[in-house]
Amino acid sequence: QDNQFNEKGISRPLLENYLDHAVTMTEFLAVDPYASDAPYPNKEDDIRLIHNIGAKFIGRAIYRWGGEAVLNNADYLDNARRLVNEVHKMDPEIIFQAALFEQISEQVNTIPIPAWAFKALGFPVENRHFRYDDMLNLKGKLVDHWSKGNSVPDITRKETQLWFMFLAGTYMDVGCESLHLGQIALIGMEDPALTQWAAFLVKVRAYAKNHTRHHWVLLDAHTPSGGMVANGKSLLDFNAFPLRIKSVPDHPQQGILEMGFTDALFGRSKGAVSPSGWKAASMPYLVELDNFGISNHPGVPDTTTIYPWGYDEISWFYQQPEQYRNDWLRYAHQWVADHDPNGHLQMPVTRVVTLGRGKGRLKYRANTRSVHCPDGMNNEETIKEIWKKADAGK
């Protein structure tokens, strides 16, 4: 397989094999007390799970959503590197994905900019820290968008490019060979033609040639428009989006998938020439059970919103009975295969859950419940069974 994944890119069959065995394991590489979403113990059981189910692509394994100062802590990054190495001892072809999200906080001011980040972008080297204010949109767009002092960075600002290059290089250094770019349309608020994004990602890929095992980095992002295409070429190796689960009011708590529901990506992934040079009538993509908070009416079905039964997708899924969760994963995997062969279901293994005011945030865990993972939700064997059946049918 190595000859299909090198400095020239990745073949479509090998890429799709990764996407067919992709899981969401948010912050798997963040060892407590450094997880930014919720406590995340029992990493050893996750290592066991990865190899038991045959996962090949570990999505969103490390990122920050605020709390950027932890990137100054060598222990945070050393532990991430250790976990990557532990997993690779058993399967060296597993790909870890980091995320560069559409959020910065004022904590970026605590981080000194390494010389290599300036050099990677062709900027003169300076001896200074990052400047939060210099990443913000000059017209005030999406400033304090998340909360006071928490904004969307603007990709047309050089400081934002420095920040993202720093994150990309830092995550590549711990062993990540894939980067999720989050909500690119928000970050690209002043870049409708994608010229700034395109020029920046060329430099990210150039850096990857000397800093990843395969000399390539897989890039994806949330693409509600159907892709990130400039002059017929996709800037991304694959697209990604939430599943967009629709409530079924007549059947309490049930959810379905439907072509054309809200902004679901099914049937809409744009055609392009991939960064690896192969042509796609429709670029491959992942769909996931996303987390984005709850609506103002949790528990109430609404067939017009993106909140199944008033919750985000993973929080809705978390609250379902075990049998229904397992049956729903079988349903969703088959539904995606039947409706768009370019789509691939990213299996939920670890994701933050939001249940409402005063209830705290916690993690959904797909693991088989045991003394090694007492909060496991018993979906692990179903994921393994679904993949085994799909692989046998290829």
Contacts in CASP RR format, 6 or more apart in sequence:
PFRMAT RR
TARGET T0000
AUTHOR 0000-0000-0000
METHOD contacts of the structure
MODEL  1
QDNQFNEKGISRPLLENYLDHAVTMTEFLAVDPYASDAPYPNKEDDIRLI
HNIGAKFIGRAIYRWGGEAVLNNADYLDNARRLVNEVHKMDPEIIFQAAL
FEQISEQVNTIPIPAWAFKALGFPVENRHFRYDDMLNLKGKLVDHWSKGN
SVPDITRKETQLWFMFLAGTYMDVGCESLHLGQIALIGMEDPALTQWAAF
LVKVRAYAKNHTRHHWVLLDAHTPSGGMVANGKSLLDFNAFPLRIKSVPD
HPQQGILEMGFTDALFGRSKGAVSPSGWKAASMPYLVELDNFGISNHPGV
PDTTTIYPWGYDEISWFYQQPEQYRNDWLRYAHQWVADHDPNGHLQMPVT
RVVTLGRGKGRLKYRANTRSVHCPDGMNNEETIKEIWKKADAGK
1 14 0 8 1.000
1 93 0 8 1.000
2 214 0 8 1.000
4 10 0 8 1.000
4 11 0 8 1.000
4 13 0 8 1.000
4 14 0 8 1.000
5 11 0 8 1.000
5 14 0 8 1.000
5 214 0 8 1.000
5 216 0 8 1.000
6 214 0 8 1.000
6 215 0 8 1.000
6 216 0 8 1.000
7 209 0 8 1.000
7 214 0 8 1.000
7 215 0 8 1.000
7 216 0 8 1.000
8 216 0 8 1.000
8 276 0 8 1.000
9 216 0 8 1.000
9 275 0 8 1.000
9 276 0 8 1.000
9 277 0 8 1.000
10 214 0 8 1.000
10 216 0 8 1.000
10 218 0 8 1.000
10 237 0 8 1.000
10 276 0 8 1.000
11 276 0 8 1.000
11 278 0 8 1.000
12 274 0 8 1.000
12 276 0 8 1.000
12 278 0 8 1.000
12 280 0 8 1.000
12 284 0 8 1.000
15 218 0 8 1.000
15 237 0 8 1.000
15 238 0 8 1.000
15 276 0 8 1.000
15 284 0 8 1.000
16 284 0 8 1.000
16 344 0 8 1.000
17 56 0 8 1.000
18 56 0 8 1.000
18 57 0 8 1.000
18 95 0 8 1.000
18 218 0 8 1.000
19 57 0 8 1.000
19 238 0 8 1.000
19 284 0 8 1.000
19 285 0 8 1.000
19 286 0 8 1.000
19 343 0 8 1.000
19 344 0 8 1.000
19 346 0 8 1.000
20 344 0 8 1.000
20 387 0 8 1.000
20 390 0 8 1.000
20 391 0 8 1.000
21 54 0 8 1.000
21 55 0 8 1.000
21 56 0 8 1.000
21 57 0 8 1.000
21 387 0 8 1.000
22 55 0 8 1.000
22 56 0 8 1.000
22 57 0 8 1.000
22 59 0 8 1.000
22 286 0 8 1.000
22 344 0 8 1.000
22 346 0 8 1.000
22 347 0 8 1.000
23 50 0 8 1.000
23 53 0 8 1.000
23 55 0 8 1.000
23 57 0 8 1.000
23 58 0 8 1.000
23 59 0 8 1.000
23 346 0 8 1.000
23 347 0 8 1.000
23 348 0 8 1.000
23 349 0 8 1.000
23 366 0 8 1.000
23 383 0 8 1.000
24 59 0 8 1.000
24 60 0 8 1.000
24 288 0 8 1.000
24 289 0 8 1.000
24 346 0 8 1.000
24 347 0 8 1.000
24 348 0 8 1.000
24 349 0 8 1.000
24 350 0 8 1.000
24 351 0 8 1.000
25 46 0 8 1.000
25 50 0 8 1.000
25 58 0 8 1.000
25 59 0 8 1.000
25 60 0 8 1.000
25 61 0 8 1.000
25 349 0 8 1.000
25 350 0 8 1.000
26 37 0 8 1.000
26 59 0 8 1.000
26 60 0 8 1.000
26 61 0 8 1.000
26 63 0 8 1.000
26 350 0 8 1.000
26 351 0 8 1.000
26 352 0 8 1.000
26 363 0 8 1.000
27 35 0 8 1.000
27 36 0 8 1.000
27 37 0 8 1.000
27 40 0 8 1.000
27 60 0 8 1.000
27 61 0 8 1.000
27 62 0 8 1.000
27 63 0 8 1.000
27 350 0 8 1.000
28 40 0 8 1.000
28 43 0 8 1.000
28 46 0 8 1.000
28 58 0 8 1.000
28 61 0 8 1.000
28 62 0 8 1.000
28 83 0 8 1.000
28 350 0 8 1.000
29 61 0 8 1.000
29 62 0 8 1.000
29 79 0 8 1.000
29 80 0 8 1.000
29 83 0 8 1.000
29 84 0 8 1.000
29 96 0 8 1.000
29 174 0 8 1.000
29 176 0 8 1.000
30 36 0 8 1.000
30 40 0 8 1.000
30 62 0 8 1.000
30 76 0 8 1.000
30 79 0 8 1.000
30 80 0 8 1.000
31 40 0 8 1.000
31 43 0 8 1.000
31 76 0 8 1.000
31 79 0 8 1.000
31 80 0 8 1.000
31 83 0 8 1.000
32 39 0 8 1.000
32 40 0 8 1.000
32 41 0 8 1.000
33 39 0 8 1.000
34 70 0 8 1.000
34 73 0 8 1.000
34 75 0 8 1.000
34 76 0 8 1.000
34 79 0 8 1.000
36 63 0 8 1.000
36 64 0 8 1.000
36 65 0 8 1.000
36 66 0 8 1.000
36 67 0 8 1.000
36 70 0 8 1.000
37 65 0 8 1.000
37 352 0 8 1.000
37 361 0 8 1.000
37 363 0 8 1.000
38 352 0 8 1.000
38 353 0 8 1.000
38 360 0 8 1.000
38 361 0 8 1.000
38 362 0 8 1.000
38 363 0 8 1.000
39 363 0 8 1.000
40 350 0 8 1.000
40 363 0 8 1.000
42 365 0 8 1.000
42 367 0 8 1.000
42 372 0 8 1.000
42 373 0 8 1.000
43 83 0 8 1.000
44 372 0 8 1.000
45 367 0 8 1.000
45 370 0 8 1.000
45 372 0 8 1.000
45 373 0 8 1.000
46 349 0 8 1.000
46 350 0 8 1.000
46 367 0 8 1.000
46 373 0 8 1.000
47 83 0 8 1.000
47 86 0 8 1.000
47 87 0 8 1.000
47 90 0 8 1.000
48 372 0 8 1.000
49 55 0 8 1.000
49 349 0 8 1.000
49 366 0 8 1.000
49 367 0 8 1.000
49 368 0 8 1.000
49 380 0 8 1.000
50 58 0 8 1.000
50 87 0 8 1.000
50 91 0 8 1.000
50 94 0 8 1.000
51 87 0 8 1.000
51 90 0 8 1.000
51 91 0 8 1.000
52 380 0 8 1.000
52 384 0 8 1.000
53 347 0 8 1.000
53 380 0 8 1.000
53 383 0 8 1.000
53 384 0 8 1.000
53 387 0 8 1.000
54 91 0 8 1.000
54 384 0 8 1.000
54 387 0 8 1.000
55 94 0 8 1.000
55 347 0 8 1.000
55 349 0 8 1.000
56 91 0 8 1.000
56 93 0 8 1.000
56 94 0 8 1.000
56 95 0 8 1.000
57 94 0 8 1.000
57 95 0 8 1.000
57 97 0 8 1.000
57 178 0 8 1.000
57 346 0 8 1.000
58 87 0 8 1.000
58 94 0 8 1.000
58 95 0 8 1.000
58 96 0 8 1.000
58 97 0 8 1.000
59 96 0 8 1.000
59 97 0 8 1.000
59 178 0 8 1.000
59 180 0 8 1.000
59 346 0 8 1.000
60 97 0 8 1.000
60 98 0 8 1.000
60 99 0 8 1.000
60 180 0 8 1.000
61 96 0 8 1.000
61 97 0 8 1.000
61 98 0 8 1.000
61 176 0 8 1.000
62 80 0 8 1.000
62 96 0 8 1.000
62 98 0 8 1.000
62 99 0 8 1.000
62 171 0 8 1.000
62 174 0 8 1.000
62 176 0 8 1.000
63 98 0 8 1.000
63 99 0 8 1.000
63 100 0 8 1.000
63 101 0 8 1.000
63 180 0 8 1.000
64 70 0 8 1.000
64 71 0 8 1.000
64 101 0 8 1.000
65 101 0 8 1.000
65 103 0 8 1.000
66 103 0 8 1.000
66 104 0 8 1.000
66 105 0 8 1.000
66 107 0 8 1.000
66 150 0 8 1.000
67 105 0 8 1.000
67 107 0 8 1.000
68 104 0 8 1.000
68 105 0 8 1.000
68 107 0 8 1.000
68 108 0 8 1.000
68 110 0 8 1.000
68 111 0 8 1.000
69 107 0 8 1.000
69 110 0 8 1.000
69 111 0 8 1.000
70 76 0 8 1.000
71 77 0 8 1.000
71 111 0 8 1.000
71 167 0 8 1.000
71 170 0 8 1.000
72 110 0 8 1.000
72 111 0 8 1.000
77 170 0 8 1.000
77 173 0 8 1.000
77 174 0 8 1.000
80 174 0 8 1.000
80 175 0 8 1.000
81 173 0 8 1.000
81 174 0 8 1.000
81 175 0 8 1.000
84 96 0 8 1.000
84 174 0 8 1.000
84 175 0 8 1.000
84 176 0 8 1.000
87 94 0 8 1.000
87 96 0 8 1.000
88 94 0 8 1.000
95 177 0 8 1.000
95 178 0 8 1.000
95 218 0 8 1.000
96 175 0 8 1.000
96 176 0 8 1.000
96 177 0 8 1.000
96 178 0 8 1.000
97 176 0 8 1.000
97 178 0 8 1.000
97 179 0 8 1.000
97 180 0 8 1.000
97 218 0 8 1.000
98 167 0 8 1.000
98 168 0 8 1.000
98 171 0 8 1.000
98 176 0 8 1.000
98 178 0 8 1.000
98 179 0 8 1.000
98 180 0 8 1.000
99 179 0 8 1.000
99 180 0 8 1.000
99 181 0 8 1.000
99 182 0 8 1.000
100 164 0 8 1.000
100 167 0 8 1.000
100 168 0 8 1.000
100 179 0 8 1.000
100 180 0 8 1.000
100 181 0 8 1.000
100 182 0 8 1.000
101 182 0 8 1.000
101 183 0 8 1.000
102 152 0 8 1.000
102 153 0 8 1.000
102 182 0 8 1.000
102 183 0 8 1.000
102 184 0 8 1.000
102 186 0 8 1.000
102 187 0 8 1.000
103 146 0 8 1.000
103 150 0 8 1.000
103 151 0 8 1.000
103 152 0 8 1.000
103 153 0 8 1.000
104 132 0 8 1.000
104 135 0 8 1.000
104 150 0 8 1.000
104 151 0 8 1.000
104 152 0 8 1.000
104 153 0 8 1.000
104 163 0 8 1.000
105 132 0 8 1.000
105 149 0 8 1.000
105 150 0 8 1.000
106 132 0 8 1.000
106 149 0 8 1.000
108 130 0 8 1.000
108 131 0 8 1.000
108 132 0 8 1.000
108 135 0 8 1.000
108 163 0 8 1.000
109 129 0 8 1.000
109 130 0 8 1.000
109 131 0 8 1.000
109 132 0 8 1.000
110 129 0 8 1.000
111 129 0 8 1.000
111 130 0 8 1.000
111 166 0 8 1.000
112 128 0 8 1.000
112 129 0 8 1.000
113 126 0 8 1.000
113 128 0 8 1.000
113 129 0 8 1.000
113 130 0 8 1.000
113 162 0 8 1.000
113 166 0 8 1.000
114 166 0 8 1.000
115 125 0 8 1.000
116 169 0 8 1.000
117 162 0 8 1.000
117 165 0 8 1.000
117 166 0 8 1.000
117 169 0 8 1.000
118 124 0 8 1.000
118 125 0 8 1.000
118 126 0 8 1.000
118 162 0 8 1.000
119 125 0 8 1.000
120 165 0 8 1.000
120 169 0 8 1.000
120 203 0 8 1.000
120 206 0 8 1.000
120 207 0 8 1.000
121 158 0 8 1.000
121 161 0 8 1.000
121 162 0 8 1.000
121 165 0 8 1.000
121 200 0 8 1.000
121 203 0 8 1.000
122 203 0 8 1.000
123 158 0 8 1.000
123 162 0 8 1.000
130 159 0 8 1.000
130 162 0 8 1.000
130 163 0 8 1.000
130 166 0 8 1.000
131 159 0 8 1.000
132 149 0 8 1.000
132 151 0 8 1.000
134 157 0 8 1.000
134 158 0 8 1.000
134 159 0 8 1.000
135 151 0 8 1.000
135 153 0 8 1.000
135 154 0 8 1.000
135 157 0 8 1.000
135 159 0 8 1.000
135 160 0 8 1.000
135 163 0 8 1.000
136 143 0 8 1.000
136 151 0 8 1.000
136 153 0 8 1.000
136 154 0 8 1.000
136 157 0 8 1.000
137 143 0 8 1.000
137 152 0 8 1.000
137 154 0 8 1.000
137 157 0 8 1.000
137 189 0 8 1.000
137 190 0 8 1.000
138 154 0 8 1.000
138 157 0 8 1.000
141 152 0 8 1.000
141 154 0 8 1.000
141 189 0 8 1.000
141 190 0 8 1.000
142 151 0 8 1.000
142 152 0 8 1.000
142 154 0 8 1.000
142 186 0 8 1.000
142 189 0 8 1.000
143 151 0 8 1.000
143 152 0 8 1.000
144 150 0 8 1.000
144 151 0 8 1.000
145 151 0 8 1.000
145 152 0 8 1.000
145 186 0 8 1.000
146 152 0 8 1.000
152 183 0 8 1.000
152 186 0 8 1.000
152 187 0 8 1.000
152 189 0 8 1.000
153 159 0 8 1.000
153 160 0 8 1.000
153 163 0 8 1.000
153 164 0 8 1.000
153 187 0 8 1.000
154 160 0 8 1.000
154 187 0 8 1.000
154 188 0 8 1.000
154 189 0 8 1.000
154 190 0 8 1.000
155 161 0 8 1.000
155 164 0 8 1.000
155 187 0 8 1.000
155 188 0 8 1.000
155 190 0 8 1.000
155 191 0 8 1.000
155 196 0 8 1.000
155 197 0 8 1.000
155 200 0 8 1.000
156 188 0 8 1.000
156 190 0 8 1.000
156 191 0 8 1.000
156 196 0 8 1.000
160 187 0 8 1.000
161 196 0 8 1.000
161 200 0 8 1.000
164 200 0 8 1.000
164 204 0 8 1.000
165 200 0 8 1.000
165 203 0 8 1.000
165 204 0 8 1.000
165 207 0 8 1.000
168 179 0 8 1.000
168 204 0 8 1.000
168 207 0 8 1.000
168 217 0 8 1.000
169 207 0 8 1.000
169 211 0 8 1.000
171 179 0 8 1.000
172 207 0 8 1.000
172 208 0 8 1.000
172 211 0 8 1.000
172 212 0 8 1.000
172 217 0 8 1.000
173 211 0 8 1.000
175 212 0 8 1.000
175 213 0 8 1.000
177 208 0 8 1.000
177 212 0 8 1.000
177 213 0 8 1.000
177 214 0 8 1.000
177 216 0 8 1.000
177 217 0 8 1.000
177 218 0 8 1.000
178 217 0 8 1.000
178 218 0 8 1.000
178 219 0 8 1.000
178 220 0 8 1.000
179 204 0 8 1.000
179 217 0 8 1.000
179 218 0 8 1.000
179 219 0 8 1.000
179 220 0 8 1.000
180 220 0 8 1.000
180 221 0 8 1.000
180 240 0 8 1.000
181 187 0 8 1.000
181 219 0 8 1.000
181 220 0 8 1.000
181 221 0 8 1.000
181 236 0 8 1.000
182 221 0 8 1.000
182 222 0 8 1.000
183 221 0 8 1.000
183 222 0 8 1.000
184 197 0 8 1.000
184 221 0 8 1.000
184 222 0 8 1.000
184 223 0 8 1.000
184 228 0 8 1.000
185 224 0 8 1.000
185 225 0 8 1.000
188 196 0 8 1.000
188 197 0 8 1.000
190 196 0 8 1.000
191 197 0 8 1.000
193 230 0 8 1.000
194 228 0 8 1.000
194 230 0 8 1.000
194 235 0 8 1.000
195 230 0 8 1.000
197 228 0 8 1.000
197 235 0 8 1.000
198 230 0 8 1.000
198 235 0 8 1.000
201 219 0 8 1.000
201 235 0 8 1.000
204 217 0 8 1.000
204 219 0 8 1.000
205 216 0 8 1.000
205 217 0 8 1.000
205 219 0 8 1.000
205 275 0 8 1.000
208 215 0 8 1.000
208 216 0 8 1.000
208 217 0 8 1.000
209 215 0 8 1.000
209 216 0 8 1.000
218 237 0 8 1.000
218 238 0 8 1.000
219 235 0 8 1.000
219 236 0 8 1.000
219 237 0 8 1.000
219 275 0 8 1.000
220 236 0 8 1.000
220 237 0 8 1.000
220 238 0 8 1.000
220 239 0 8 1.000
220 240 0 8 1.000
220 285 0 8 1.000
220 286 0 8 1.000
221 228 0 8 1.000
221 236 0 8 1.000
221 239 0 8 1.000
221 240 0 8 1.000
222 240 0 8 1.000
222 241 0 8 1.000
222 242 0 8 1.000
223 236 0 8 1.000
223 239 0 8 1.000
223 240 0 8 1.000
223 241 0 8 1.000
223 265 0 8 1.000
223 269 0 8 1.000
223 285 0 8 1.000
224 241 0 8 1.000
224 263 0 8 1.000
224 265 0 8 1.000
225 270 0 8 1.000
226 239 0 8 1.000
226 265 0 8 1.000
226 268 0 8 1.000
226 269 0 8 1.000
226 270 0 8 1.000
227 234 0 8 1.000
227 236 0 8 1.000
227 239 0 8 1.000
227 269 0 8 1.000
227 270 0 8 1.000
227 272 0 8 1.000
227 283 0 8 1.000
228 234 0 8 1.000
228 235 0 8 1.000
228 236 0 8 1.000
228 239 0 8 1.000
229 235 0 8 1.000
229 270 0 8 1.000
229 271 0 8 1.000
229 272 0 8 1.000
232 272 0 8 1.000
232 273 0 8 1.000
233 272 0 8 1.000
233 273 0 8 1.000
233 274 0 8 1.000
233 275 0 8 1.000
234 270 0 8 1.000
234 271 0 8 1.000
234 272 0 8 1.000
234 273 0 8 1.000
234 274 0 8 1.000
234 275 0 8 1.000
234 280 0 8 1.000
234 283 0 8 1.000
235 275 0 8 1.000
236 275 0 8 1.000
236 283 0 8 1.000
237 274 0 8 1.000
237 275 0 8 1.000
237 276 0 8 1.000
238 283 0 8 1.000
238 284 0 8 1.000
238 285 0 8 1.000
238 286 0 8 1.000
239 265 0 8 1.000
239 269 0 8 1.000
239 283 0 8 1.000
239 284 0 8 1.000
239 285 0 8 1.000
239 286 0 8 1.000
240 285 0 8 1.000
240 286 0 8 1.000
240 287 0 8 1.000
240 288 0 8 1.000
240 346 0 8 1.000
241 263 0 8 1.000
241 264 0 8 1.000
241 265 0 8 1.000
241 285 0 8 1.000
241 286 0 8 1.000
241 287 0 8 1.000
241 288 0 8 1.000
242 287 0 8 1.000
242 288 0 8 1.000
242 289 0 8 1.000
242 290 0 8 1.000
242 292 0 8 1.000
242 306 0 8 1.000
242 313 0 8 1.000
243 257 0 8 1.000
243 264 0 8 1.000
243 287 0 8 1.000
243 288 0 8 1.000
243 289 0 8 1.000
243 290 0 8 1.000
243 313 0 8 1.000
243 332 0 8 1.000
243 345 0 8 1.000
244 257 0 8 1.000
244 261 0 8 1.000
244 262 0 8 1.000
244 263 0 8 1.000
244 264 0 8 1.000
244 265 0 8 1.000
244 306 0 8 1.000
245 255 0 8 1.000
245 256 0 8 1.000
245 257 0 8 1.000
245 289 0 8 1.000
245 308 0 8 1.000
245 313 0 8 1.000
245 316 0 8 1.000
246 255 0 8 1.000
246 256 0 8 1.000
246 257 0 8 1.000
246 258 0 8 1.000
246 261 0 8 1.000
246 303 0 8 1.000
246 308 0 8 1.000
247 254 0 8 1.000
247 255 0 8 1.000
247 301 0 8 1.000
247 302 0 8 1.000
247 303 0 8 1.000
247 308 0 8 1.000
247 309 0 8 1.000
247 310 0 8 1.000
248 254 0 8 1.000
248 255 0 8 1.000
248 256 0 8 1.000
248 301 0 8 1.000
249 301 0 8 1.000
249 303 0 8 1.000
253 309 0 8 1.000
253 316 0 8 1.000
253 319 0 8 1.000
253 320 0 8 1.000
253 324 0 8 1.000
254 324 0 8 1.000
255 308 0 8 1.000
255 309 0 8 1.000
255 316 0 8 1.000
255 328 0 8 1.000
257 264 0 8 1.000
257 266 0 8 1.000
257 332 0 8 1.000
257 335 0 8 1.000
257 336 0 8 1.000
257 339 0 8 1.000
258 264 0 8 1.000
259 266 0 8 1.000
259 267 0 8 1.000
259 339 0 8 1.000
260 266 0 8 1.000
262 304 0 8 1.000
262 305 0 8 1.000
262 306 0 8 1.000
263 306 0 8 1.000
265 285 0 8 1.000
265 287 0 8 1.000
265 343 0 8 1.000
266 287 0 8 1.000
266 336 0 8 1.000
266 339 0 8 1.000
266 340 0 8 1.000
266 343 0 8 1.000
267 282 0 8 1.000
267 339 0 8 1.000
267 340 0 8 1.000
267 342 0 8 1.000
269 282 0 8 1.000
269 283 0 8 1.000
269 284 0 8 1.000
269 285 0 8 1.000
269 340 0 8 1.000
269 342 0 8 1.000
269 343 0 8 1.000
270 282 0 8 1.000
270 283 0 8 1.000
271 280 0 8 1.000
271 281 0 8 1.000
271 282 0 8 1.000
271 283 0 8 1.000
272 279 0 8 1.000
272 280 0 8 1.000
272 283 0 8 1.000
273 279 0 8 1.000
273 280 0 8 1.000
274 280 0 8 1.000
274 283 0 8 1.000
280 342 0 8 1.000
282 340 0 8 1.000
282 342 0 8 1.000
283 342 0 8 1.000
284 342 0 8 1.000
284 343 0 8 1.000
284 344 0 8 1.000
285 342 0 8 1.000
285 343 0 8 1.000
285 344 0 8 1.000
286 343 0 8 1.000
286 344 0 8 1.000
286 345 0 8 1.000
286 346 0 8 1.000
287 336 0 8 1.000
287 343 0 8 1.000
287 344 0 8 1.000
287 345 0 8 1.000
287 346 0 8 1.000
288 313 0 8 1.000
288 345 0 8 1.000
288 346 0 8 1.000
288 348 0 8 1.000
289 313 0 8 1.000
289 314 0 8 1.000
289 317 0 8 1.000
289 348 0 8 1.000
289 351 0 8 1.000
290 312 0 8 1.000
290 313 0 8 1.000
290 314 0 8 1.000
291 312 0 8 1.000
291 313 0 8 1.000
291 314 0 8 1.000
291 315 0 8 1.000
291 351 0 8 1.000
291 352 0 8 1.000
291 353 0 8 1.000
291 354 0 8 1.000
292 306 0 8 1.000
292 312 0 8 1.000
293 311 0 8 1.000
293 312 0 8 1.000
293 315 0 8 1.000
293 354 0 8 1.000
294 307 0 8 1.000
294 310 0 8 1.000
294 311 0 8 1.000
294 312 0 8 1.000
294 315 0 8 1.000
294 354 0 8 1.000
294 355 0 8 1.000
294 356 0 8 1.000
295 302 0 8 1.000
295 305 0 8 1.000
295 307 0 8 1.000
295 310 0 8 1.000
295 311 0 8 1.000
297 310 0 8 1.000
298 309 0 8 1.000
298 310 0 8 1.000
298 311 0 8 1.000
298 355 0 8 1.000
298 356 0 8 1.000
299 309 0 8 1.000
299 310 0 8 1.000
299 311 0 8 1.000
300 309 0 8 1.000
300 310 0 8 1.000
301 309 0 8 1.000
301 310 0 8 1.000
302 310 0 8 1.000
307 316 0 8 1.000
308 316 0 8 1.000
309 316 0 8 1.000
310 316 0 8 1.000
311 319 0 8 1.000
311 354 0 8 1.000
311 355 0 8 1.000
312 354 0 8 1.000
314 348 0 8 1.000
314 351 0 8 1.000
314 352 0 8 1.000
314 353 0 8 1.000
314 364 0 8 1.000
315 353 0 8 1.000
315 354 0 8 1.000
315 355 0 8 1.000
317 325 0 8 1.000
317 328 0 8 1.000
317 348 0 8 1.000
317 364 0 8 1.000
318 353 0 8 1.000
318 355 0 8 1.000
318 364 0 8 1.000
318 377 0 8 1.000
319 355 0 8 1.000
320 328 0 8 1.000
322 377 0 8 1.000
322 378 0 8 1.000
322 379 0 8 1.000
325 377 0 8 1.000
325 379 0 8 1.000
326 378 0 8 1.000
326 379 0 8 1.000
326 382 0 8 1.000
329 345 0 8 1.000
329 347 0 8 1.000
329 379 0 8 1.000
329 382 0 8 1.000
329 383 0 8 1.000
329 386 0 8 1.000
330 382 0 8 1.000
330 386 0 8 1.000
332 345 0 8 1.000
333 345 0 8 1.000
333 386 0 8 1.000
333 390 0 8 1.000
336 343 0 8 1.000
336 344 0 8 1.000
336 345 0 8 1.000
337 390 0 8 1.000
347 366 0 8 1.000
347 383 0 8 1.000
347 386 0 8 1.000
348 364 0 8 1.000
348 366 0 8 1.000
348 379 0 8 1.000
349 365 0 8 1.000
349 366 0 8 1.000
349 367 0 8 1.000
349 380 0 8 1.000
349 383 0 8 1.000
350 363 0 8 1.000
350 364 0 8 1.000
350 365 0 8 1.000
350 366 0 8 1.000
351 363 0 8 1.000
351 364 0 8 1.000
352 361 0 8 1.000
352 362 0 8 1.000
352 363 0 8 1.000
352 364 0 8 1.000
353 361 0 8 1.000
353 362 0 8 1.000
353 363 0 8 1.000
353 364 0 8 1.000
354 360 0 8 1.000
354 361 0 8 1.000
355 362 0 8 1.000
362 375 0 8 1.000
363 375 0 8 1.000
364 377 0 8 1.000
365 373 0 8 1.000
365 375 0 8 1.000
365 376 0 8 1.000
365 377 0 8 1.000
366 376 0 8 1.000
366 377 0 8 1.000
366 379 0 8 1.000
366 380 0 8 1.000
366 383 0 8 1.000
367 373 0 8 1.000
367 376 0 8 1.000
367 377 0 8 1.000
367 378 0 8 1.000
367 380 0 8 1.000
368 376 0 8 1.000
368 378 0 8 1.000
368 380 0 8 1.000
368 381 0 8 1.000
369 375 0 8 1.000
369 376 0 8 1.000
369 377 0 8 1.000
369 378 0 8 1.000
370 376 0 8 1.000
END
